């Protein structure tokens, strides 16, 4: 029995994800989604200071693309100021959020 490890790409945005930066962030997410070698996209939010509705729209677009292509999208290491935005909008129920980078990828 073979064990298949999905190909994972980690994206590490930094600073503020707002109307000014969200378009570039979304392009980065969508580019990764189009890569056929990628099975999972992990967004490491540890360096993100804040997130507004434009940033959330980027995440929703990426999630829709991931679902259409049968890929997995996870968010990890979101600081409290970012996590609360997902919780207040109840998007934490839609996205898979993990507290920290999986050990297998942290090396």
Secondary structure as UniProt FT lines:
FT   STRAND          8..11
FT   STRAND          14..17
FT   TURN            19..21
FT   HELIX           22..34
FT   TURN            36..37
FT   STRAND          40..44
FT   STRAND          47..51
FT   HELIX           53..68
FT   TURN            69..70
FT   STRAND          72..76
FT   HELIX           80..88
FT   TURN            89..90
FT   HELIX           91..93
FT   STRAND          96..98
FT   HELIX           103..106
//
